[in-house]
């Protein structure tokens, strides 16, 4: 643990009394995910009726045959499920880290077909209207970030990571996935300002400021080894749902064979963003 | 103020392209903000990158929108000579400074703001240009394979060099034929960062020993910074781009490719123009002003008119 983590850097404790986790078994990506995700969400009795829901998947790079991105079938299933639960609107939004041509990426990954088929809107967070936002924790020292209005205006934010190992951060899960809300138009492609401020530190500041309300993690086929781009595929056959990003990431890290306490942002996130343990539904 | 050499290798100039160009220019003009400039995405605030492309895209018929855009650029220039990412942004400046120089020069604005911008641009370099970070990248941090002696420009101050801001800065400097040493260094940086299969991505060809894939837009923009295809890396980049465009369905990437092929007098350009036209016609709405503007710039260049990113003075 570096010196930066030894002082209290947050002013508010977001941890719920009880965190809940549900692990769904899914053999592969198919239309059956629609019903599976819907039934999984119903276990949580979420209050999403009339709310604007924002799904934040992990769309990084299209490399045929490699499980780099959140699968579009799962994103489509999640959108459908929230609409069935009474959400007023569902928007899929992402700001890819390296790729400036988001339209190309959305088409190449197959997400465009899902969005069109289900009539779901997409927002490129790299090019959204920005609002100067005070960070609710101070690990990075950045103080504030310009964040997309679409994210700030959403009433229910769902982080939808692709479960992967990551050569800089150990793993890339629901908390690291929130890097994608930071706009390239203001922080570059990649968002190099955050790297220099500290990746774990920036993750904590972002998640304290825009804490995901829910997690739907794509663990059906995950990436092991040299992630987030060059690792190998592993079939975990799992979709993880949770109302707590720290509980979600702790569980997912264990599924990947990592100890959550070894991953700085998960360990520190347990102090104020969420709980390391969740009740399994 | 300057002349841009025309591309005369296109034997036939289909007239329908001119109609498409006019339509694009009208559409861009229609979205101009009352206060000048254009927003990015669904925004309501003028974005500098978007405004620069739109300014380069408009024709003589859109005089008011053009003038408002020039006024916006002059108004938003920071006191240190740089440009921010958008109107109302913090004042430290960023990569759009080079783009602002190219756009204002193309619009034949007064040279004073460009002189100030030039000073800022020359004062900025990727963080690996500092001896301490150079040492770190040379000794303890070798995950990303690159030569820290060869640096260019970052997206934002305090970070390392990346391909697109370096290429755009090189174009801005080469157009005014200044700062030869920085031009050489930036050019070397681009040559050092090519992907093993040819072309460029955001910044690095090899990370943790694994080759990364090139991107169409980064490759096309990097190619614009080279005057001719004499370098093997440039020829490999052109060759990769020719293949990649065949499968590309994005107007944004195709537009950059048309511009690169035009500069390098590559016959693939005609096929790429046709693909661009087809994509623009088939998509019911492209709300993105950057894409519309780059498409207009590309079609105009393909018609043998000025290419604002061309290096020739």
Interface residues (C-beta under 8 A of the other chain):
Chain A: X61 X63 X98 X99 X100 X101 X103 X104 X107 X123 X124 X127 X128 X129 X130 X146 X149 X150 X167 X185 X186 X187 X188 X189 X190 X192 X193 X195 X196 X226 X229 X230
Chain B: X39 X40 X41 X42 X43 X44 X45 X47 X49 X85 X86 X89 X95 X127 X143 X154 X155 X156 X158 X159 X160 X162 X164 X165 X201 X202 X203 X207 X208 X210 X212 X213 X215 X216 X217 X218 X248 X249 X250 X251 X252 X253 X288 X290 X291
